[in-house]
Amino acid sequence: MGAHHGWVETIDYTATDVGAELRARTGGRGPDVCIEAVGMEAHDTGAQHLYDQGKQQLRLQTHRPAAVREAIYACRKGGSVFVLGVFGGAVDKFPLGAMMNTGLTVRGAQQHGQRYIPLLLDRMAKGEITTAHLATHVMPLDQGPEGYDLFKHKKDGCVRAVFRPGD
Ligand SMILES: NC(=O)c1ccc[n+]([C@@H]2O[C@H](COP(=O)([O-])OP(=O)(O)OC[C@H]3O[C@@H](n4cnc5c(N)ncnc54)[C@H](O)[C@@H]3O)[C@@H](O)[C@H]2O)c1
C-alpha cells in the first residue's frame, strides 16, 4: 500500500535479503533508525521461521520476533531501534551482542493515546493525514465476525474492517 501511494520505497522480505538490501541502499552503513512495526506474529522465511514456530508450538517461547532481530542487525552503529510492534512475553535469540557492540539505542512503547490522538485528529481534520484508504472493508456491525475473519487472515486484501452500527 505504501508503494502504491508513492509514500515510501519498499522491500519485500519474502523475496529479498532485507539486511543486505538496506546496507546496499545506505552505502554499506545501515539505516540510522529502524522502526519494527510487525509484532509478535512476524512471518519469516527459512530456518529461523521453522525454529521460531517450533519453539512457539512447544510453548518454549511465546512470540516470533523475526523483525526485531532484523532491525537490530540492520541498524547502523550507534543508531536507534524502536519496537512499535506489540510483545507480551519472552522472546528467544534476541541479539543482545549485536545491540551492545553496535551501541544501539533501543526503546519501545504503546502509543500514548491521550497525548497523540488529539494531534492526529487535528491533522486529519486539516487534511494533512488521510486514512480512508485503510478502510478496505466497511460493513454493518452484525457482520463483525466476518470482518474480523477478513482482517485476521488478510483475506480479500483486507487492511482494516470498519463497522458502521445501524447500516
Ligand atoms: N505500540 C503501539 O502503540 C501500537 C499501536 C498499534 C499497533 N501496534 C502493533 O503494531 C503491530 C502491527 O500492527 P498492524 O495493525 O499494522 O498489523 P498488520 O497485521 O496490519 O500488519 C503487520 C504487517 O507486518 C507484515 N510482516 C509480517 N512479518 C514481517 C517481517 N518479518 N518483516 C516485515 N513485515 C512483516 C505483515 O505482512 C503485515 O503487513 C502489531 O503488533 C500491533 O499490535 C502497536
PDBQT file of the ligand as one rigid body, heavy atoms in Angstrom, charges set to zero:
ROOT
HETATM    1  N1  LIG A 201       2.955   0.324  20.073  1.00  0.00    +0.000 N 
HETATM    2  C1  LIG A 201       1.722   0.722  19.805  1.00  0.00    +0.000 C 
HETATM    3  O1  LIG A 201       1.187   1.655  20.394  1.00  0.00    +0.000 OA
HETATM    4  C2  LIG A 201       0.946   0.046  18.705  1.00  0.00    +0.000 A 
HETATM    5  C3  LIG A 201      -0.178   0.635  18.138  1.00  0.00    +0.000 A 
HETATM    6  C4  LIG A 201      -0.844  -0.039  17.119  1.00  0.00    +0.000 A 
HETATM    7  C5  LIG A 201      -0.416  -1.298  16.709  1.00  0.00    +0.000 A 
HETATM    8  N2  LIG A 201       0.654  -1.838  17.324  1.00  0.00    +0.000 N 
HETATM    9  C6  LIG A 201       1.197  -3.137  16.945  1.00  0.00    +0.000 C 
HETATM   10  O2  LIG A 201       1.897  -2.979  15.737  1.00  0.00    +0.000 OA
HETATM   11  C7  LIG A 201       1.958  -4.236  15.069  1.00  0.00    +0.000 C 
HETATM   12  C8  LIG A 201       1.458  -4.075  13.656  1.00  0.00    +0.000 C 
HETATM   13  O3  LIG A 201       0.084  -3.676  13.693  1.00  0.00    +0.000 OA
HETATM   14  P1  LIG A 201      -0.780  -3.619  12.373  1.00  0.00    +0.000 P 
HETATM   15  O4  LIG A 201      -2.142  -3.258  12.813  1.00  0.00    +0.000 OA
HETATM   16  O5  LIG A 201      -0.066  -2.776  11.354  1.00  0.00    +0.000 OA
HETATM   17  O6  LIG A 201      -0.759  -5.157  11.944  1.00  0.00    +0.000 OA
HETATM   18  P2  LIG A 201      -0.989  -5.754  10.500  1.00  0.00    +0.000 P 
HETATM   19  O7  LIG A 201      -1.227  -7.225  10.737  1.00  0.00    +0.000 OA
HETATM   20  O8  LIG A 201      -1.995  -4.957   9.740  1.00  0.00    +0.000 OA
HETATM   21  O9  LIG A 201       0.422  -5.531   9.786  1.00  0.00    +0.000 OA
HETATM   22  C9  LIG A 201       1.556  -6.274  10.092  1.00  0.00    +0.000 C 
HETATM   23  C10 LIG A 201       2.357  -6.365   8.810  1.00  0.00    +0.000 C 
HETATM   24  O10 LIG A 201       3.629  -6.942   9.092  1.00  0.00    +0.000 OA
HETATM   25  C11 LIG A 201       3.983  -7.721   7.953  1.00  0.00    +0.000 C 
HETATM   26  N3  LIG A 201       5.057  -8.632   8.330  1.00  0.00    +0.000 N 
HETATM   27  C12 LIG A 201       4.960  -9.856   8.918  1.00  0.00    +0.000 A 
HETATM   28  N4  LIG A 201       6.186 -10.385   9.123  1.00  0.00    +0.000 NA
HETATM   29  C13 LIG A 201       7.089  -9.465   8.634  1.00  0.00    +0.000 A 
HETATM   30  C14 LIG A 201       8.501  -9.431   8.553  1.00  0.00    +0.000 A 
HETATM   31  N5  LIG A 201       9.249 -10.437   9.031  1.00  0.00    +0.000 N 
HETATM   32  N6  LIG A 201       9.066  -8.349   8.001  1.00  0.00    +0.000 NA
HETATM   33  C15 LIG A 201       8.321  -7.317   7.537  1.00  0.00    +0.000 A 
HETATM   34  N7  LIG A 201       6.969  -7.277   7.589  1.00  0.00    +0.000 NA
HETATM   35  C16 LIG A 201       6.369  -8.357   8.135  1.00  0.00    +0.000 A 
HETATM   36  C17 LIG A 201       2.688  -8.366   7.536  1.00  0.00    +0.000 C 
HETATM   37  O11 LIG A 201       2.749  -8.777   6.190  1.00  0.00    +0.000 OA
HETATM   38  C18 LIG A 201       1.698  -7.223   7.738  1.00  0.00    +0.000 C 
HETATM   39  O12 LIG A 201       1.554  -6.453   6.576  1.00  0.00    +0.000 OA
HETATM   40  C19 LIG A 201       1.090  -5.199  15.918  1.00  0.00    +0.000 C 
HETATM   41  O13 LIG A 201       1.947  -5.900  16.793  1.00  0.00    +0.000 OA
HETATM   42  C20 LIG A 201       0.198  -4.251  16.675  1.00  0.00    +0.000 C 
HETATM   43  O14 LIG A 201      -0.293  -4.847  17.861  1.00  0.00    +0.000 OA
HETATM   44  C21 LIG A 201       1.355  -1.181  18.284  1.00  0.00    +0.000 A 
ENDROOT
TORSDOF 0
